[in-house]
């Protein structure tokens, strides 16, 4: 939608990926918010999370593509987004979603745990929040939504630079 910042949640809706945190955070934002969720991937099996996504969509604050998407649709999902959400819980190691976000030059909002949190902080890839905390996630989303263009450009530039290091050509 015009005039909104698009936040992408991409991939399986497994509890460890933190979609339930995203839904809780966004349901507690005022309806007039500029935040819009684009949720792409396997639909949640958790009934409460599914109901929350339906409520956000009903309010005009989310679009849910609850299915497997092609490689071309994946590229379009990242291109259509302003930020990528990685609110993972107890995640150790890297992330294909982070690599895709960086390749698309998209900043991230990521849990402060392990390698993903470290990369986001040290490389300036976006915002970090305390893992498992939906209130802190909401604050990070609000900050990202209100970020001035110069700050957004800094995150995008850092993401692109990281993406170039992770490319096949770089390897």
PyMOL commands that set and color helices and strands:
alter all, ss='L'
color gray80, all
select helices_A, chain A and resi 15-17+19-27+47-58+71-79+96-103+114-123+134-146+149-165
alter helices_A, ss='H'
color red, helices_A
select strands_A, chain A and resi 5-10+35-40+62-65+83-86+107-111+126-129
alter strands_A, ss='S'
color yellow, strands_A
deselect
rebuild
show_as cartoon
